[in-house]
């Protein structure tokens, strides 16, 4: 199961609220249905091209400040 989600929105606060309400991306809905919460670890200014670049690079944990602070062993 994915541990990181990378998404794009013009208004991050609105998109986060949509996810929190259970109406966002499929993976976030499934996570919430299992009673698992989520944390917004970082936001970056950019557009869909940046989102695609980050997704294509794979290994989202490399961009995650939480994972960088507390690496898994």
PyMOL Python script that loads the backbone (N, CA, C, O; Angstrom):
from pymol import cmd

cmd.read_pdbstr("""\
ATOM      1  N   UNK A   1       0.849  -1.189   0.000  1.00  0.00           N
ATOM      2  CA  UNK A   1       0.000   0.000   0.000  1.00  0.00           C
ATOM      3  C   UNK A   1       0.884   1.237   0.000  1.00  0.00           C
ATOM      4  O   UNK A   1       1.948   1.258   0.618  1.00  0.00           O
ATOM      5  N   UNK A   2       0.442   2.231  -0.679  1.00  0.00           N
ATOM      6  CA  UNK A   2       1.196   3.482  -0.764  1.00  0.00           C
ATOM      7  C   UNK A   2       1.296   4.138   0.611  1.00  0.00           C
ATOM      8  O   UNK A   2       0.364   4.084   1.413  1.00  0.00           O
ATOM      9  N   UNK A   3       2.420   4.742   0.858  1.00  0.00           N
ATOM     10  CA  UNK A   3       2.606   5.476   2.099  1.00  0.00           C
ATOM     11  C   UNK A   3       2.651   6.978   1.860  1.00  0.00           C
ATOM     12  O   UNK A   3       2.585   7.764   2.805  1.00  0.00           O
ATOM     13  N   UNK A   4       2.764   7.374   0.605  1.00  0.00           N
ATOM     14  CA  UNK A   4       2.839   8.781   0.260  1.00  0.00           C
ATOM     15  C   UNK A   4       1.902   9.061  -0.906  1.00  0.00           C
ATOM     16  O   UNK A   4       1.724   8.234  -1.800  1.00  0.00           O
ATOM     17  N   UNK A   5       1.318  10.234  -0.872  1.00  0.00           N
ATOM     18  CA  UNK A   5       0.435  10.684  -1.950  1.00  0.00           C
ATOM     19  C   UNK A   5       0.948  12.031  -2.423  1.00  0.00           C
ATOM     20  O   UNK A   5       1.190  12.927  -1.614  1.00  0.00           O
ATOM     21  N   UNK A   6       1.110  12.175  -3.698  1.00  0.00           N
ATOM     22  CA  UNK A   6       1.505  13.458  -4.282  1.00  0.00           C
ATOM     23  C   UNK A   6       0.356  13.900  -5.169  1.00  0.00           C
ATOM     24  O   UNK A   6      -0.082  13.158  -6.049  1.00  0.00           O
ATOM     25  N   UNK A   7      -0.124  15.097  -4.937  1.00  0.00           N
ATOM     26  CA  UNK A   7      -1.220  15.622  -5.732  1.00  0.00           C
ATOM     27  C   UNK A   7      -1.007  17.093  -6.026  1.00  0.00           C
ATOM     28  O   UNK A   7      -0.109  17.732  -5.478  1.00  0.00           O
ATOM     29  N   UNK A   8      -1.840  17.610  -6.889  1.00  0.00           N
ATOM     30  CA  UNK A   8      -1.749  19.007  -7.286  1.00  0.00           C
ATOM     31  C   UNK A   8      -3.107  19.667  -7.144  1.00  0.00           C
ATOM     32  O   UNK A   8      -4.140  19.037  -7.372  1.00  0.00           O
ATOM     33  N   UNK A   9      -3.104  20.930  -6.767  1.00  0.00           N
ATOM     34  CA  UNK A   9      -4.343  21.698  -6.688  1.00  0.00           C
ATOM     35  C   UNK A   9      -4.016  23.176  -6.805  1.00  0.00           C
ATOM     36  O   UNK A   9      -2.943  23.626  -6.403  1.00  0.00           O
ATOM     37  N   UNK A  10      -4.959  23.922  -7.362  1.00  0.00           N
ATOM     38  CA  UNK A  10      -4.767  25.375  -7.410  1.00  0.00           C
ATOM     39  C   UNK A  10      -4.890  25.963  -6.014  1.00  0.00           C
ATOM     40  O   UNK A  10      -4.171  26.901  -5.670  1.00  0.00           O
ATOM     41  N   UNK A  11      -5.789  25.425  -5.212  1.00  0.00           N
ATOM     42  CA  UNK A  11      -5.996  25.889  -3.842  1.00  0.00           C
ATOM     43  C   UNK A  11      -5.761  24.720  -2.896  1.00  0.00           C
ATOM     44  O   UNK A  11      -6.644  23.883  -2.712  1.00  0.00           O
ATOM     45  N   UNK A  12      -4.593  24.659  -2.304  1.00  0.00           N
ATOM     46  CA  UNK A  12      -4.220  23.523  -1.456  1.00  0.00           C
ATOM     47  C   UNK A  12      -5.175  23.357  -0.271  1.00  0.00           C
ATOM     48  O   UNK A  12      -5.563  22.233   0.047  1.00  0.00           O
ATOM     49  N   UNK A  13      -5.554  24.436   0.376  1.00  0.00           N
ATOM     50  CA  UNK A  13      -6.418  24.304   1.559  1.00  0.00           C
ATOM     51  C   UNK A  13      -7.769  23.699   1.190  1.00  0.00           C
ATOM     52  O   UNK A  13      -8.324  22.906   1.950  1.00  0.00           O
ATOM     53  N   UNK A  14      -8.297  24.069   0.030  1.00  0.00           N
ATOM     54  CA  UNK A  14      -9.575  23.496  -0.409  1.00  0.00           C
ATOM     55  C   UNK A  14      -9.423  22.017  -0.733  1.00  0.00           C
ATOM     56  O   UNK A  14     -10.290  21.212  -0.394  1.00  0.00           O
ATOM     57  N   UNK A  15      -8.321  21.657  -1.388  1.00  0.00           N
ATOM     58  CA  UNK A  15      -8.101  20.259  -1.750  1.00  0.00           C
ATOM     59  C   UNK A  15      -7.895  19.401  -0.508  1.00  0.00           C
ATOM     60  O   UNK A  15      -8.394  18.277  -0.442  1.00  0.00           O
ATOM     61  N   UNK A  16      -7.175  19.912   0.463  1.00  0.00           N
ATOM     62  CA  UNK A  16      -6.965  19.178   1.716  1.00  0.00           C
ATOM     63  C   UNK A  16      -8.303  18.984   2.428  1.00  0.00           C
ATOM     64  O   UNK A  16      -8.568  17.913   2.973  1.00  0.00           O
ATOM     65  N   UNK A  17      -9.140  20.013   2.423  1.00  0.00           N
ATOM     66  CA  UNK A  17     -10.466  19.893   3.031  1.00  0.00           C
ATOM     67  C   UNK A  17     -11.303  18.844   2.307  1.00  0.00           C
ATOM     68  O   UNK A  17     -12.052  18.104   2.944  1.00  0.00           O
ATOM     69  N   UNK A  18     -11.183  18.775   0.993  1.00  0.00           N
ATOM     70  CA  UNK A  18     -11.900  17.762   0.215  1.00  0.00           C
ATOM     71  C   UNK A  18     -11.430  16.369   0.613  1.00  0.00           C
ATOM     72  O   UNK A  18     -12.247  15.471   0.813  1.00  0.00           O
ATOM     73  N   UNK A  19     -10.127  16.186   0.727  1.00  0.00           N
ATOM     74  CA  UNK A  19      -9.580  14.894   1.166  1.00  0.00           C
ATOM     75  C   UNK A  19     -10.075  14.548   2.571  1.00  0.00           C
ATOM     76  O   UNK A  19     -10.497  13.421   2.831  1.00  0.00           O
ATOM     77  N   UNK A  20     -10.018  15.518   3.460  1.00  0.00           N
ATOM     78  CA  UNK A  20     -10.434  15.293   4.850  1.00  0.00           C
ATOM     79  C   UNK A  20     -11.909  14.894   4.918  1.00  0.00           C
ATOM     80  O   UNK A  20     -12.300  14.089   5.764  1.00  0.00           O
ATOM     81  N   UNK A  21     -12.718  15.455   4.033  1.00  0.00           N
ATOM     82  CA  UNK A  21     -14.148  15.148   4.008  1.00  0.00           C
ATOM     83  C   UNK A  21     -14.439  13.793   3.366  1.00  0.00           C
ATOM     84  O   UNK A  21     -15.588  13.352   3.336  1.00  0.00           O
ATOM     85  N   UNK A  22     -13.398  13.133   2.855  1.00  0.00           N
ATOM     86  CA  UNK A  22     -13.581  11.817   2.251  1.00  0.00           C
ATOM     87  C   UNK A  22     -14.002  11.857   0.793  1.00  0.00           C
ATOM     88  O   UNK A  22     -14.498  10.864   0.261  1.00  0.00           O
ATOM     89  N   UNK A  23     -13.810  12.990   0.147  1.00  0.00           N
ATOM     90  CA  UNK A  23     -14.228  13.120  -1.243  1.00  0.00           C
ATOM     91  C   UNK A  23     -13.051  13.386  -2.178  1.00  0.00           C
ATOM     92  O   UNK A  23     -13.245  13.858  -3.298  1.00  0.00           O
ATOM     93  N   UNK A  24     -11.856  13.094  -1.735  1.00  0.00           N
ATOM     94  CA  UNK A  24     -10.670  13.362  -2.551  1.00  0.00           C
ATOM     95  C   UNK A  24     -10.261  12.167  -3.379  1.00  0.00           C
ATOM     96  O   UNK A  24     -11.103  11.415  -3.868  1.00  0.00           O
ATOM     97  N   UNK A  25      -8.973  12.000  -3.531  1.00  0.00           N
ATOM     98  CA  UNK A  25      -8.401  10.922  -4.335  1.00  0.00           C
ATOM     99  C   UNK A  25      -8.824   9.562  -3.788  1.00  0.00           C
ATOM    100  O   UNK A  25      -9.042   9.400  -2.587  1.00  0.00           O
ATOM    101  N   UNK A  26      -8.935   8.597  -4.682  1.00  0.00           N
ATOM    102  CA  UNK A  26      -9.375   7.257  -4.310  1.00  0.00           C
ATOM    103  C   UNK A  26      -8.525   6.665  -3.197  1.00  0.00           C
ATOM    104  O   UNK A  26      -9.061   6.092  -2.248  1.00  0.00           O
ATOM    105  N   UNK A  27      -7.228   6.795  -3.298  1.00  0.00           N
ATOM    106  CA  UNK A  27      -6.364   6.193  -2.282  1.00  0.00           C
ATOM    107  C   UNK A  27      -6.608   6.811  -0.913  1.00  0.00           C
ATOM    108  O   UNK A  27      -6.586   6.106   0.095  1.00  0.00           O
ATOM    109  N   UNK A  28      -6.838   8.105  -0.865  1.00  0.00           N
ATOM    110  CA  UNK A  28      -7.100   8.763   0.418  1.00  0.00           C
ATOM    111  C   UNK A  28      -8.447   8.311   0.976  1.00  0.00           C
ATOM    112  O   UNK A  28      -8.575   8.107   2.183  1.00  0.00           O
ATOM    113  N   UNK A  29      -9.445   8.153   0.119  1.00  0.00           N
ATOM    114  CA  UNK A  29     -10.753   7.651   0.572  1.00  0.00           C
ATOM    115  C   UNK A  29     -10.614   6.256   1.170  1.00  0.00           C
ATOM    116  O   UNK A  29     -11.198   5.969   2.216  1.00  0.00           O
ATOM    117  N   UNK A  30      -9.852   5.395   0.521  1.00  0.00           N
ATOM    118  CA  UNK A  30      -9.665   4.034   1.029  1.00  0.00           C
ATOM    119  C   UNK A  30      -8.918   4.025   2.360  1.00  0.00           C
ATOM    120  O   UNK A  30      -9.260   3.264   3.265  1.00  0.00           O
ATOM    121  N   UNK A  31      -7.921   4.854   2.470  1.00  0.00           N
ATOM    122  CA  UNK A  31      -7.171   4.966   3.722  1.00  0.00           C
ATOM    123  C   UNK A  31      -8.105   5.389   4.847  1.00  0.00           C
ATOM    124  O   UNK A  31      -8.087   4.799   5.927  1.00  0.00           O
ATOM    125  N   UNK A  32      -8.909   6.394   4.602  1.00  0.00           N
ATOM    126  CA  UNK A  32      -9.826   6.876   5.625  1.00  0.00           C
ATOM    127  C   UNK A  32     -10.895   5.834   5.958  1.00  0.00           C
ATOM    128  O   UNK A  32     -11.313   5.723   7.110  1.00  0.00           O
ATOM    129  N   UNK A  33     -11.332   5.083   4.973  1.00  0.00           N
ATOM    130  CA  UNK A  33     -12.333   4.040   5.214  1.00  0.00           C
ATOM    131  C   UNK A  33     -11.786   2.965   6.149  1.00  0.00           C
ATOM    132  O   UNK A  33     -12.551   2.312   6.858  1.00  0.00           O
ATOM    133  N   UNK A  34     -10.474   2.779   6.153  1.00  0.00           N
ATOM    134  CA  UNK A  34      -9.830   1.815   7.034  1.00  0.00           C
ATOM    135  C   UNK A  34      -9.525   2.418   8.410  1.00  0.00           C
ATOM    136  O   UNK A  34      -8.942   1.752   9.266  1.00  0.00           O
ATOM    137  N   UNK A  35      -9.918   3.675   8.619  1.00  0.00           N
ATOM    138  CA  UNK A  35      -9.681   4.332   9.895  1.00  0.00           C
ATOM    139  C   UNK A  35      -8.270   4.865  10.051  1.00  0.00           C
ATOM    140  O   UNK A  35      -7.824   5.158  11.160  1.00  0.00           O
ATOM    141  N   UNK A  36      -7.572   4.988   8.931  1.00  0.00           N
ATOM    142  CA  UNK A  36      -6.203   5.504   8.956  1.00  0.00           C
ATOM    143  C   UNK A  36      -6.246   6.976   8.566  1.00  0.00           C
ATOM    144  O   UNK A  36      -6.873   7.338   7.570  1.00  0.00           O
ATOM    145  N   UNK A  37      -5.601   7.800   9.324  1.00  0.00           N
ATOM    146  CA  UNK A  37      -5.564   9.226   9.006  1.00  0.00           C
ATOM    147  C   UNK A  37      -4.446   9.548   8.040  1.00  0.00           C
ATOM    148  O   UNK A  37      -3.730   8.658   7.580  1.00  0.00           O
ATOM    149  N   UNK A  38      -4.302  10.807   7.739  1.00  0.00           N
ATOM    150  CA  UNK A  38      -3.196  11.246   6.895  1.00  0.00           C
ATOM    151  C   UNK A  38      -2.680  12.578   7.392  1.00  0.00           C
ATOM    152  O   UNK A  38      -3.383  13.324   8.074  1.00  0.00           O
ATOM    153  N   UNK A  39      -1.448  12.861   7.042  1.00  0.00           N
ATOM    154  CA  UNK A  39      -0.785  14.095   7.439  1.00  0.00           C
ATOM    155  C   UNK A  39      -0.307  14.790   6.179  1.00  0.00           C
ATOM    156  O   UNK A  39       0.276  14.152   5.303  1.00  0.00           O
ATOM    157  N   UNK A  40      -0.544  16.079   6.078  1.00  0.00           N
ATOM    158  CA  UNK A  40       0.027  16.865   4.985  1.00  0.00           C
ATOM    159  C   UNK A  40       1.425  17.241   5.448  1.00  0.00           C
ATOM    160  O   UNK A  40       1.602  18.086   6.325  1.00  0.00           O
ATOM    161  N   UNK A  41       2.408  16.598   4.844  1.00  0.00           N
ATOM    162  CA  UNK A  41       3.787  16.776   5.288  1.00  0.00           C
ATOM    163  C   UNK A  41       4.460  17.978   4.650  1.00  0.00           C
ATOM    164  O   UNK A  41       5.345  18.583   5.253  1.00  0.00           O
ATOM    165  N   UNK A  42       4.052  18.334   3.434  1.00  0.00           N
ATOM    166  CA  UNK A  42       4.694  19.451   2.745  1.00  0.00           C
ATOM    167  C   UNK A  42       3.818  19.918   1.600  1.00  0.00           C
ATOM    168  O   UNK A  42       3.013  19.160   1.059  1.00  0.00           O
ATOM    169  N   UNK A  43       3.989  21.173   1.243  1.00  0.00           N
ATOM    170  CA  UNK A  43       3.391  21.719   0.027  1.00  0.00           C
ATOM    171  C   UNK A  43       4.487  22.508  -0.681  1.00  0.00           C
ATOM    172  O   UNK A  43       5.362  23.089  -0.039  1.00  0.00           O
ATOM    173  N   UNK A  44       4.428  22.521  -1.998  1.00  0.00           N
ATOM    174  CA  UNK A  44       5.384  23.268  -2.800  1.00  0.00           C
ATOM    175  C   UNK A  44       4.625  24.085  -3.820  1.00  0.00           C
ATOM    176  O   UNK A  44       3.588  23.639  -4.311  1.00  0.00           O
ATOM    177  N   UNK A  45       5.110  25.268  -4.153  1.00  0.00           N
ATOM    178  CA  UNK A  45       4.492  26.006  -5.252  1.00  0.00           C
ATOM    179  C   UNK A  45       4.847  25.314  -6.560  1.00  0.00           C
ATOM    180  O   UNK A  45       5.963  24.820  -6.725  1.00  0.00           O
ATOM    181  N   UNK A  46       3.923  25.279  -7.466  1.00  0.00           N
ATOM    182  CA  UNK A  46       4.196  24.638  -8.749  1.00  0.00           C
ATOM    183  C   UNK A  46       2.910  24.346  -9.478  1.00  0.00           C
ATOM    184  O   UNK A  46       1.844  24.839  -9.110  1.00  0.00           O
ATOM    185  N   UNK A  47       3.017  23.547 -10.509  1.00  0.00           N
ATOM    186  CA  UNK A  47       1.859  23.225 -11.337  1.00  0.00           C
ATOM    187  C   UNK A  47       1.823  21.719 -11.578  1.00  0.00           C
ATOM    188  O   UNK A  47       2.565  20.959 -10.955  1.00  0.00           O
ATOM    189  N   UNK A  48       0.952  21.304 -12.486  1.00  0.00           N
ATOM    190  CA  UNK A  48       0.819  19.872 -12.769  1.00  0.00           C
ATOM    191  C   UNK A  48       2.116  19.278 -13.311  1.00  0.00           C
ATOM    192  O   UNK A  48       2.385  18.092 -13.119  1.00  0.00           O
ATOM    193  N   UNK A  49       2.910  20.088 -13.977  1.00  0.00           N
ATOM    194  CA  UNK A  49       4.189  19.594 -14.498  1.00  0.00           C
ATOM    195  C   UNK A  49       5.106  19.188 -13.347  1.00  0.00           C
ATOM    196  O   UNK A  49       5.790  18.168 -13.436  1.00  0.00           O
ATOM    197  N   UNK A  50       5.131  19.968 -12.273  1.00  0.00           N
ATOM    198  CA  UNK A  50       5.936  19.605 -11.101  1.00  0.00           C
ATOM    199  C   UNK A  50       5.388  18.335 -10.467  1.00  0.00           C
ATOM    200  O   UNK A  50       6.156  17.450 -10.091  1.00  0.00           O
ATOM    201  N   UNK A  51       4.079  18.238 -10.347  1.00  0.00           N
ATOM    202  CA  UNK A  51       3.476  17.023  -9.794  1.00  0.00           C
ATOM    203  C   UNK A  51       3.932  15.804 -10.599  1.00  0.00           C
ATOM    204  O   UNK A  51       4.346  14.800 -10.020  1.00  0.00           O
ATOM    205  N   UNK A  52       3.859  15.888 -11.911  1.00  0.00           N
ATOM    206  CA  UNK A  52       4.254  14.777 -12.778  1.00  0.00           C
ATOM    207  C   UNK A  52       5.735  14.455 -12.611  1.00  0.00           C
ATOM    208  O   UNK A  52       6.109  13.283 -12.570  1.00  0.00           O
ATOM    209  N   UNK A  53       6.597  15.494 -12.513  1.00  0.00           N
ATOM    210  CA  UNK A  53       8.032  15.270 -12.308  1.00  0.00           C
ATOM    211  C   UNK A  53       8.274  14.493 -11.022  1.00  0.00           C
ATOM    212  O   UNK A  53       9.041  13.530 -11.008  1.00  0.00           O
ATOM    213  N   UNK A  54       7.619  14.913  -9.940  1.00  0.00           N
ATOM    214  CA  UNK A  54       7.808  14.247  -8.653  1.00  0.00           C
ATOM    215  C   UNK A  54       7.315  12.800  -8.704  1.00  0.00           C
ATOM    216  O   UNK A  54       7.979  11.897  -8.194  1.00  0.00           O
ATOM    217  N   UNK A  55       6.157  12.584  -9.316  1.00  0.00           N
ATOM    218  CA  UNK A  55       5.618  11.230  -9.414  1.00  0.00           C
ATOM    219  C   UNK A  55       6.512  10.344 -10.280  1.00  0.00           C
ATOM    220  O   UNK A  55       6.722   9.175  -9.959  1.00  0.00           O
ATOM    221  N   UNK A  56       7.032  10.886 -11.356  1.00  0.00           N
ATOM    222  CA  UNK A  56       7.885  10.102 -12.242  1.00  0.00           C
ATOM    223  C   UNK A  56       9.216   9.727 -11.603  1.00  0.00           C
ATOM    224  O   UNK A  56       9.826   8.727 -11.980  1.00  0.00           O
ATOM    225  N   UNK A  57       9.664  10.513 -10.649  1.00  0.00           N
ATOM    226  CA  UNK A  57      10.926  10.225  -9.968  1.00  0.00           C
ATOM    227  C   UNK A  57      10.782   9.061  -8.997  1.00  0.00           C
ATOM    228  O   UNK A  57      11.778   8.481  -8.563  1.00  0.00           O
ATOM    229  N   UNK A  58       9.538   8.719  -8.656  1.00  0.00           N
ATOM    230  CA  UNK A  58       9.242   7.623  -7.717  1.00  0.00           C
ATOM    231  C   UNK A  58       9.835   7.936  -6.341  1.00  0.00           C
ATOM    232  O   UNK A  58      10.413   9.002  -6.131  1.00  0.00           O
ATOM    233  N   UNK A  59       9.687   7.013  -5.431  1.00  0.00           N
ATOM    234  CA  UNK A  59      10.255   7.125  -4.084  1.00  0.00           C
ATOM    235  C   UNK A  59       9.897   8.461  -3.417  1.00  0.00           C
ATOM    236  O   UNK A  59      10.782   9.234  -3.049  1.00  0.00           O
ATOM    237  N   UNK A  60       8.611   8.718  -3.267  1.00  0.00           N
ATOM    238  CA  UNK A  60       8.139   9.979  -2.686  1.00  0.00           C
ATOM    239  C   UNK A  60       8.718  10.236  -1.295  1.00  0.00           C
ATOM    240  O   UNK A  60       8.791  11.385  -0.861  1.00  0.00           O
ATOM    241  N   UNK A  61       9.123   9.190  -0.603  1.00  0.00           N
ATOM    242  CA  UNK A  61       9.687   9.388   0.741  1.00  0.00           C
ATOM    243  C   UNK A  61      10.944  10.256   0.704  1.00  0.00           C
ATOM    244  O   UNK A  61      11.307  10.866   1.709  1.00  0.00           O
ATOM    245  N   UNK A  62      11.598  10.310  -0.435  1.00  0.00           N
ATOM    246  CA  UNK A  62      12.790  11.168  -0.554  1.00  0.00           C
ATOM    247  C   UNK A  62      12.439  12.646  -0.458  1.00  0.00           C
ATOM    248  O   UNK A  62      13.284  13.463  -0.093  1.00  0.00           O
ATOM    249  N   UNK A  63      11.210  12.992  -0.781  1.00  0.00           N
ATOM    250  CA  UNK A  63      10.767  14.386  -0.742  1.00  0.00           C
ATOM    251  C   UNK A  63      10.004  14.702   0.542  1.00  0.00           C
ATOM    252  O   UNK A  63       9.610  15.847   0.762  1.00  0.00           O
ATOM    253  N   UNK A  64       9.796  13.709   1.380  1.00  0.00           N
ATOM    254  CA  UNK A  64       8.964  13.853   2.571  1.00  0.00           C
ATOM    255  C   UNK A  64       9.786  14.330   3.762  1.00  0.00           C
ATOM    256  O   UNK A  64      10.705  13.630   4.188  1.00  0.00           O
ATOM    257  N   UNK A  65       9.480  15.499   4.305  1.00  0.00           N
ATOM    258  CA  UNK A  65      10.243  15.990   5.452  1.00  0.00           C
ATOM    259  C   UNK A  65      10.061  15.115   6.696  1.00  0.00           C
ATOM    260  O   UNK A  65      10.965  15.045   7.528  1.00  0.00           O
ATOM    261  N   UNK A  66       8.930  14.458   6.837  1.00  0.00           N
ATOM    262  CA  UNK A  66       8.717  13.565   7.984  1.00  0.00           C
ATOM    263  C   UNK A  66       9.654  12.367   7.872  1.00  0.00           C
ATOM    264  O   UNK A  66      10.305  11.993   8.848  1.00  0.00           O
ATOM    265  N   UNK A  67       9.723  11.767   6.693  1.00  0.00           N
ATOM    266  CA  UNK A  67      10.599  10.608   6.493  1.00  0.00           C
ATOM    267  C   UNK A  67      12.071  10.993   6.589  1.00  0.00           C
ATOM    268  O   UNK A  67      12.887  10.196   7.053  1.00  0.00           O
ATOM    269  N   UNK A  68      12.409  12.168   6.169  1.00  0.00           N
ATOM    270  CA  UNK A  68      13.796  12.614   6.259  1.00  0.00           C
ATOM    271  C   UNK A  68      14.210  12.835   7.711  1.00  0.00           C
ATOM    272  O   UNK A  68      15.364  12.613   8.077  1.00  0.00           O
ATOM    273  N   UNK A  69      13.264  13.270   8.529  1.00  0.00           N
ATOM    274  CA  UNK A  69      13.539  13.515   9.946  1.00  0.00           C
ATOM    275  C   UNK A  69      13.563  12.226  10.738  1.00  0.00           C
ATOM    276  O   UNK A  69      14.338  12.093  11.685  1.00  0.00           O
ATOM    277  N   UNK A  70      12.708  11.256  10.356  1.00  0.00           N
ATOM    278  CA  UNK A  70      12.595   9.975  11.057  1.00  0.00           C
ATOM    279  C   UNK A  70      12.666   8.842  10.044  1.00  0.00           C
ATOM    280  O   UNK A  70      11.643   8.227   9.744  1.00  0.00           O
ATOM    281  N   UNK A  71      13.851   8.551   9.508  1.00  0.00           N
ATOM    282  CA  UNK A  71      13.947   7.502   8.484  1.00  0.00           C
ATOM    283  C   UNK A  71      13.563   6.136   9.040  1.00  0.00           C
ATOM    284  O   UNK A  71      13.817   5.825  10.204  1.00  0.00           O
ATOM    285  N   UNK A  72      12.936   5.316   8.168  1.00  0.00           N
ATOM    286  CA  UNK A  72      12.591   3.953   8.537  1.00  0.00           C
ATOM    287  C   UNK A  72      13.848   3.108   8.498  1.00  0.00           C
ATOM    288  O   UNK A  72      14.748   3.355   7.694  1.00  0.00           O
ATOM    289  N   UNK A  73      13.908   2.138   9.342  1.00  0.00           N
ATOM    290  CA  UNK A  73      15.064   1.232   9.354  1.00  0.00           C
ATOM    291  C   UNK A  73      14.664  -0.135   8.948  1.00  0.00           C
ATOM    292  O   UNK A  73      15.502  -1.035   8.899  1.00  0.00           O
TER     293      UNK A  73
END
""", "prot")
cmd.dss("prot")
cmd.show_as("cartoon", "prot")
cmd.util.cbc("prot")
cmd.orient("prot")
